[in-house]
Each structure stands twice: as C-alpha cells, then as structure tokens.
C-alpha cells in the first residue's frame, strides 16, 4: 500500500491546481481520476476571464504574452480559441446590459491536459481510470480504496465535481440543489460576444441561455431546472436565437452535465480532509461557472495542506484554515446566493423584463453608488416593482460581485 502526503480525488482543474500547489512544495502527491483521459467527458461552456487567466496561480501557461495580451491566439496548439471583449445580458425583450470584461473562450480538454502536464512536471503522480469507492480513517491518516487497490495519505482533498462522492464518504453535507446544463457545439461563429439570455416569459423552466463564440464554431446552451426536458428547451432556444435551419450535421457535439446551485456547502473540511470546487458547491450560482473558482479553491486547499505538513497537524482545527481563507474571496459572498434565489426562484418573467429596462445599456458588473440611486429612482415610477426594489438591488449587486468569477 502506497503512502502519500496528499491524495487528490478528481483530475479536473480544481484537483490539478491543488496537486500542483502541494507538489511544488515537495509533498508526495497522487491524483486519482475515474476517467481514462484528462479533460473528458466535457461539460462546460468553456470561458475564462482574462484577468483570472493571468492572475491565478496554476492557470495553464500561455507561450507568449505582452502587456497581458494573448498572442498567436488561434494557433492550433493553444488552448485559447478566441478573445472576447464584450458580454451582453438580454433581460427578456426590454433591456440589454453589458460588461467590459475581457474573456477568452477555450478548448477545455486541451486546457485540462496542459494543467495535468504542469502538475506532472511539478512531481504529481496521476492514476487514471480508477474510481474511489471508500475513504476511511486509519493510523492517523485516511485510507482511500479504489476498485483495484488502496492508498493512504495524511490529507485527502475531494475535487470530484458535482457528484461529490468524497463529500458523502466523509459524512459532510453535499450540495442540496442542482441544475442541468445542456449545450450544442454548432459549426460557424454566430456571435461576437458572450451572450446571456434571461427570458423567463418565453422559457419557464430555463434559468438562462448562452451563446459563446469559439474559433470555428459557437457554443449554444441552456441551464434549466432538473425536472424539465433540457434538450427540448435547448432546441426551442436555438429557434429563438434564429437558428431555424440548423441541420443535424452542423451540430458538432452535444454536451450535458449537472451543476451545483445551492452555494458553498456549510462545512468543507474534516480531520485529514478538505473539499474544493464543484464538490464543495463552489460555483458561481448566477452564471454557474466554476473553472476559475475551482482553480483558486484548489490552490487554497493545497496551501493549507502544505502548512499542515510544516507543523505536522492534520486535525479539523488545522483543516478549517482552508475554509476561513476561502471566505475572504468574493465567490463565497452570500450576496451571490441571495441574488440566485431572487433571480431564479422569485422573479417572474415580467419582473425580469422590468429589471432589464432599468439596467438597459449599463455595465451590469459595475454597480456604483450613482447607479444604486438611479435604480431607486426608476423603481419609484414602477409601483409594482417598488416593493421589489431591494430584491432588484441584490440581483444587481450579485452580478457585480460575480465579475471575473462567472466562468
């Protein structure tokens, strides 16, 4: 039985970030991934803000950059497919807000594979095609059993995505609410921005729809309530966008996956254990993105593991430092989850259209005091929404807090 300092469950961006952090500091680190290939299966809209791409430790490295501008953008071997300088937010038919944030759309499998190579270069061992079936305390460590073998580690970090099996194995509460994301990759570039559609009157079960430009195709998808018929809603959304004559042969790929929507789980640690990324409910519950949040939370868990080994303590008190550190960052701000609840569970179709008319033409990710006052003044002229002014302000604040962490 092999013994490691750190064992990571899950080989996505969260797990690879945690592993790279610990291995760089000399800790023996194993990543166990249930799939046989890193980066597959794909379940992602594939976007990252440029600010996070350059500022977050453990992001895949880009071969050339000057003044934070990506060069050789569409080189075949680059995971970057397109720089997008604008985002548009369509609130029904009454308003279109914008954002000035630069983002890149990416080749997600290649993105993950480059992260895996960086992790291996730092000394990480990868075990692919192995499913963890049990995690149990043993001799002051944790024993991790897969279908074929067992390992021991001083610290286990659960990064196994929305399934959150490691969370359940450790007796913690997993995310309590999920949504379903479904997407088509369609031949041709049909938009020049990251477009988000909040249209509750036309799509009762849809939280939002999106259209993202890639190098030679467009990702078009929807986030819907789990009990709905997601592919039917996606087909309706495609027609709504005007893609009425899309032929089956123009659909390159169909993608589906579940996304945690209930916010950060209450407790993200136990003796010898931490959980990060989707498994911890650490996604942006307005836009349901998780790449940047996963990489950052994985890094924080890795840093806590390094500190624990420096002092030789692996108990709950030491592991709790990870959660304390993560609470300092915007993506754990309760206002985002409050905005989620109002936007998707309280606002009606008419409410979202009124809200859209208020923020029409605004940069929705920058909520100044002046604009807060303007929101209130607009509410005065809409008696039906005046009593919901507080809700509208929370939604706008949630959008602002989500800046750079939405993908």
C-alpha positions, -999 to 999 in steps of 0.1 A, spaced: 0 0 0 15 33 -11 15 62 14 14 98 2 14 132 19 -16 143 -2 -41 124 -23 -65 143 -46 -98 127 -57 -106 141 -92 -83 152 -121 -102 184 -133 -89 219 -129 -96 220 -91 -78 188 -83 -49 196 -106 -45 230 -91 -44 215 -55 -20 189 -66 4 213 -83 4 235 -52 14 207 -29 39 190 -53 57 223 -58 64 223 -21 79 188 -22 49 169 -9 43 135 -24 10 139 -43 -13 115 -61 -43 124 -82 -69 97 -88 -92 103 -117 -121 80 -125 -120 86 -163 -93 72 -185 -84 106 -201 -79 140 -186 -104 166 -199 -131 141 -208 -160 140 -207 -166 177 -214 -194 195 -195 -186 232 -197 -193 265 -216 -156 269 -219 -149 305 -209 -124 322 -185 -119 359 -178 -86 373 -190 -80 388 -155 -81 354 -139 -62 337 -167 -32 359 -160 -36 364 -122 -45 330 -108 -17 307 -99 -18 273 -116 -37 285 -146 -22 269 -178 7 289 -191 4 307 -224 35 306 -245 36 343 -255 22 374 -238 29 412 -239 10 436 -217 -15 409 -208 -25 405 -244 -25 369 -258 -5 364 -289 -9 337 -315 -45 335 -304 -57 308 -328 -26 286 -330 -36 250 -333 -17 240 -301 -31 268 -280 -60 262 -256 -72 297 -262 -97 299 -290 -109 335 -291 -106 367 -271 -140 383 -265 -141 419 -255 -178 422 -247 -206 404 -228 -243 411 -233 -271 403 -209 -305 401 -225 -334 405 -200 -364 394 -219 -372 420 -246 -369 451 -225 -332 457 -219 -297 447 -227 -269 453 -202 -232 449 -210 -199 442 -193 -165 455 -203 -146 424 -190 -123 407 -214 -127 369 -216 -113 341 -236 -131 310 -248 -111 279 -245 -105 244 -257 -114 228 -224 -99 193 -229 -66 208 -240 -68 233 -211 -71 204 -186 -44 184 -203 -19 213 -201 -28 216 -164 -21 179 -160 13 182 -177 22 211 -155 12 191 -124 33 161 -136 63 184 -142 59 195 -106 61 159 -94 24 149 -93 15 112 -99 -17 106 -120 -37 75 -116 -64 74 -144 -93 51 -148 -96 44 -111 -128 50 -91 -126 58 -54 -151 36 -35 -143 43 1 -124 68 24 -118 57 60 -96 68 89 -66 46 95 -35 52 117 -39 89 119 -43 91 81 -70 83 56 -72 51 36 -85 55 1 -98 24 -16 -104 22 -53 -118 -8 -73 -83 -22 -77 -61 -10 -48 -57 11 -17 -36 41 -7 -30 61 24 -25 98 28 -20 124 55 -45 146 37 -72 139 11 -87 167 -10 -120 160 -26 -122 176 -60 -146 151 -77 -170 176 -92 -208 178 -87 -212 142 -79 -194 150 -46 -189 113 -37 -159 121 -15 -181 146 5 -206 119 12 -179 94 21 -166 118 47 -200 124 62 -203 160 51 -234 176 36 -231 178 -2 -248 205 -24 -286 203 -19 -297 219 -52 -285 212 -88 -294 225 -122 -289 208 -156 -267 224 -183 -270 212 -219 -252 226 -249 -247 222 -287 -214 230 -304 -226 244 -338 -205 250 -368 -198 286 -377 -193 317 -355 -227 332 -349 -219 360 -323 -190 383 -315 -198 385 -277 -205 362 -248 -243 365 -248 -265 356 -219 -303 354 -222 -326 357 -192 -361 353 -207 -385 338 -182 -416 346 -202 -406 325 -232 -388 297 -212 -405 289 -179 -380 262 -169 -349 279 -181 -326 299 -158 -306 314 -187 -293 306 -221 -259 314 -237 -241 318 -270 -203 318 -269 -181 322 -299 -152 298 -304 -125 295 -331 -147 280 -358 -179 272 -340 -204 285 -314 -213 270 -281 -251 274 -275 -266 261 -243 -291 265 -215 -293 260 -178 -326 245 -168 -343 231 -138 -336 193 -133 -371 182 -137 -376 199 -171 -369 185 -206 -335 201 -212 -329 191 -248 -364 202 -258 -358 236 -242 -324 238 -259 -340 232 -293 -366 259 -285 -338 283 -275 -319 276 -308 -350 286 -327 -355 317 -305 -320 328 -315 -330 325 -351 -310 293 -359 -341 278 -375 -323 259 -402 -295 243 -383 -290 208 -397 -280 178 -377 -247 176 -395 -239 212 -383 -241 201 -347 -206 191 -339 -212 178 -303 -239 176 -277 -229 181 -240 -247 178 -208 -239 180 -171 -252 188 -137 -241 220 -118 -244 227 -80 -267 256 -74 -271 258 -36 -239 277 -29 -209 267 -8 -216 237 14 -217 246 52 -186 226 62 -157 219 38 -133 200 60 -128 172 85 -98 155 101 -73 149 73 -98 161 46 -108 192 26 -132 196 -3 -129 222 -31 -145 233 -64 -179 219 -76 -178 191 -49 -179 219 -23 -207 238 -41 -181 264 -50 -195 275 -83 -209 309 -93 -246 303 -88 -257 332 -110 -237 321 -141 -230 285 -129 -193 288 -139 -166 271 -119 -132 270 -137 -116 300 -120 -133 293 -87 -122 256 -88 -85 265 -96 -84 291 -68 -102 270 -42 -79 240 -51 -49 262 -46 -62 273 -12 -67 237 -1 -32 228 -14 -17 257 6 -35 245 38 -21 210 32 14 224 28 11 244 61 -3 213 79 27 192 69 51 220 81 36 218 116 26 181 115 -11 187 123 -39 172 102 -69 176 125 -101 196 119 -87 227 135 -59 228 110 -81 219 80 -106 246 90 -80 272 80 -88 264 44 -125 274 48 -115 305 67 -92 316 38 -118 308 11 -144 330 29 -122 360 22 -128 359 -15 -158 373 -35 -171 340 -49 -182 329 -13 -200 362 -7 -236 353 5 -250 381 -18 -244 359 -48 -265 331 -34 -292 357 -24 -292 370 -59 -295 335 -72 -326 328 -51 -343 361 -62 -334 358 -98 -343 322 -104 -369 314 -77 -387 347 -70 -386 370 -101 -414 365 -126 -410 370 -164 -425 405 -160 -401 413 -131 -371 403 -152 -383 425 -181 -388 455 -158 -353 449 -143 -339 447 -178 -355 481 -186 -338 496 -156 -303 484 -164 -306 488 -202 -272 500 -215 -254 496 -181 -223 478 -173 -240 453 -151 -208 442 -134 -200 477 -121 -226 489 -96 -216 524 -84 -235 544 -58 -248 567 -85 -264 537 -103 -278 524 -70 -296 557 -66 -308 555 -103 -322 521 -96 -342 535 -67 -355 564 -88 -365 540 -116 -384 519 -90 -404 550 -79 -420 551 -114 -429 514 -113 -453 508 -84 -455 470 -90 -417 468 -86 -411 494 -60 -417 468 -32 -391 446 -50 -365 474 -52 -344 457 -25 -345 424 -45 -335 442 -77 -306 458 -59 -294 425 -45 -296 409 -80 -275 438 -95 -251 436 -66 -248 398 -72 -239 404 -108 -213 429 -98 -197 405 -72 -196 378 -99 -173 398 -121 -143 377 -132 -156 346 -113 -185 338 -136 -168 313 -159 
